[in-house]
Amino acid sequence: MKENTTVIIIVTLLAIHFLAGIGWLLYKVMRAKPTKKDEE
């Protein structure tokens, strides 16, 4: 049971970290070039 719980926690943290990283990159990319599209 302890091993299962540890694995679940690690996988969950990795998934959250992965999604957070993608979200941060998308946010940074979207923030970088919003003016050109808005002006056009």
N, C-alpha and C positions, 0 to 999 in steps of 0.2 A: 504493500500500500504506500509506504513512504517513497519507494522508487518511482511509482506511478505518479504520485503527486509532484515530485521534483521534476519529472519529465514534462508534465502538463504545464507547470509554472514556467519552465525554460522555453517551451514551445510558444506559450502565450506571450511571454516577454519578447521573444524574437519576432513574432507576428506583429505585435504592437510597434516595435522598433522599426520593422520593415515598412509598415503602413505609414508611420510617422515620417520616415525618411522620404518616401514617395510624395507624401502630402507637402512636406517642406520644400522639396525640389519643384513640384508643380507650382506652389505658391510663389517661389522665388522666380521661376520662369514667367509666370503670368504677371508678376509685379514688374519684371524687367522691361517688357514690351507692351504695355497697355496703351500708351499715348498714341503711337502710330496708328493703331487700328481705330481708336476713338476719333482721331483727327480726320482720317479718311472716311 
